[in-house]
Each structure stands twice: as C-alpha cells, then as structure tokens.
Amino acid sequence: MEEYFDEDILKKIYYNELEALHEAPKDEEYVEITEKIIELEEILLKGENKDCIKRYMEYINERVGIEAENQFKIGFKTAIKIIIQCLK
C-alpha cells in the first residue's frame, strides 16, 4: 500500500486504474468471521443443520459492517490524497 501513496492519484482516477476500493479488510476479526462463514456455507450446502442459517446471517451482517467501515476509511483516505495532490 506504500506505493499507493506515492502514485499520481489523479492520473489513476482519470484512467480508471484506482484499485483501492477492492481491498478487503485484513484485521483479525474480519478474517475470523470470514472463516466462520465459509464453515457454515459448507454445512448449509450439505443441508445438515437448519440452525446454521441464523448464525450464518449474523456473521454475514457483522462482516458487512466491517467492510462498510473499511470502505469508508478507504474513501476518506482517497479524498485526502486527492486534496494533497491538487495542492502540489
């Protein structure tokens, strides 16, 4: 991500080369929830446990919240980089 700060962000935006919005959160909580979701998906696909649907949806909702916060942070950082680039 270091290189991202050094690049000409306005040029990246113009040529639609900005990849920041595709970054998945890398914190421990997100990874844990994703692993639980994968486990439950496997159980659900086998149709073995109906109670898993409720837990599955809870994990999905929790992960969506983490992703939303991450996207907000990325958007804010991108806006600041644009402002800095314009001031150069």
Order of alpha helices (4+ residues) and beta strands (2+ residues): alpha-alpha-alpha-alpha
